[in-house]
Amino acid sequence: MTPPNPEPKPTRRTMPLRHKLMLALACEILLVGFRQVDLTPRQTGILIEAPAMPHHVIT
């Protein structure tokens, strides 16, 4: 009798090029976003201008 054929090892699937590009783009967007946060500080709150006429009231 002949020995049974051993099962071939499963080959590793490589990531497609378009998935690699999407991953690189996502990382780039995150890095650029984190850099821009420090460049434009934002103050919280609402700016209300005082009325020019003294008898006008902001409610």
Distance bins in CASP14 RR format, pairs under 12 A and 6 or more apart:
PFRMAT RR
TARGET T0000
AUTHOR 0000-0000-0000
RMODE 2
METHOD distances of the structure
MODEL  1
13 19 0 0 0 0 0 1 0 0 0 0 0
14 20 0 0 0 0 1 0 0 0 0 0 0
15 21 0 0 0 0 0 1 0 0 0 0 0
15 22 0 0 0 0 1 0 0 0 0 0 0
15 23 0 0 0 0 1 0 0 0 0 0 0
15 24 0 0 0 0 0 1 0 0 0 0 0
16 22 0 0 0 0 1 0 0 0 0 0 0
16 23 0 0 0 0 0 1 0 0 0 0 0
17 23 0 0 0 0 0 1 0 0 0 0 0
17 24 0 0 0 0 0 1 0 0 0 0 0
18 24 0 0 0 0 0 1 0 0 0 0 0
18 25 0 0 0 0 0 1 0 0 0 0 0
19 25 0 0 0 0 0 1 0 0 0 0 0
19 26 0 0 0 0 0 1 0 0 0 0 0
20 26 0 0 0 0 0 1 0 0 0 0 0
20 27 0 0 0 0 0 1 0 0 0 0 0
21 27 0 0 0 0 0 1 0 0 0 0 0
21 28 0 0 0 0 0 1 0 0 0 0 0
22 28 0 0 0 0 0 1 0 0 0 0 0
22 29 0 0 0 0 0 1 0 0 0 0 0
23 29 0 0 0 0 0 1 0 0 0 0 0
23 30 0 0 0 0 0 1 0 0 0 0 0
24 30 0 0 0 0 0 1 0 0 0 0 0
24 31 0 0 0 0 0 1 0 0 0 0 0
25 31 0 0 0 0 0 1 0 0 0 0 0
25 32 0 0 0 0 0 1 0 0 0 0 0
26 32 0 0 0 0 0 1 0 0 0 0 0
26 33 0 0 0 0 0 1 0 0 0 0 0
27 33 0 0 0 0 0 1 0 0 0 0 0
27 34 0 0 0 0 0 1 0 0 0 0 0
28 34 0 0 0 0 0 1 0 0 0 0 0
28 35 0 0 0 0 0 1 0 0 0 0 0
29 35 0 0 0 0 0 1 0 0 0 0 0
29 36 0 0 0 0 0 1 0 0 0 0 0
30 36 0 0 0 0 0 1 0 0 0 0 0
30 37 0 0 0 0 0 1 0 0 0 0 0
31 37 0 0 0 0 0 1 0 0 0 0 0
32 38 0 0 0 0 0 1 0 0 0 0 0
32 39 0 0 0 0 0 1 0 0 0 0 0
33 39 0 0 0 0 1 0 0 0 0 0 0
33 40 0 0 0 0 0 1 0 0 0 0 0
36 42 0 0 0 0 0 1 0 0 0 0 0
46 58 0 0 0 0 0 1 0 0 0 0 0
48 57 0 0 0 0 0 1 0 0 0 0 0
48 58 1 0 0 1 0 0 0 0 0 0 0
48 59 0 0 0 0 0 1 0 0 0 0 0
49 56 0 0 0 0 0 1 0 0 0 0 0
49 58 0 0 0 0 1 0 0 0 0 0 0
50 56 0 0 0 0 1 0 0 0 0 0 0
50 57 0 0 0 0 0 1 0 0 0 0 0
50 58 0 0 0 0 1 0 0 0 0 0 0
51 57 1 0 0 1 0 0 0 0 0 0 0
51 58 1 0 0 1 0 0 0 0 0 0 0
51 59 0 0 0 0 0 1 0 0 0 0 0
52 58 0 0 0 0 0 1 0 0 0 0 0
END
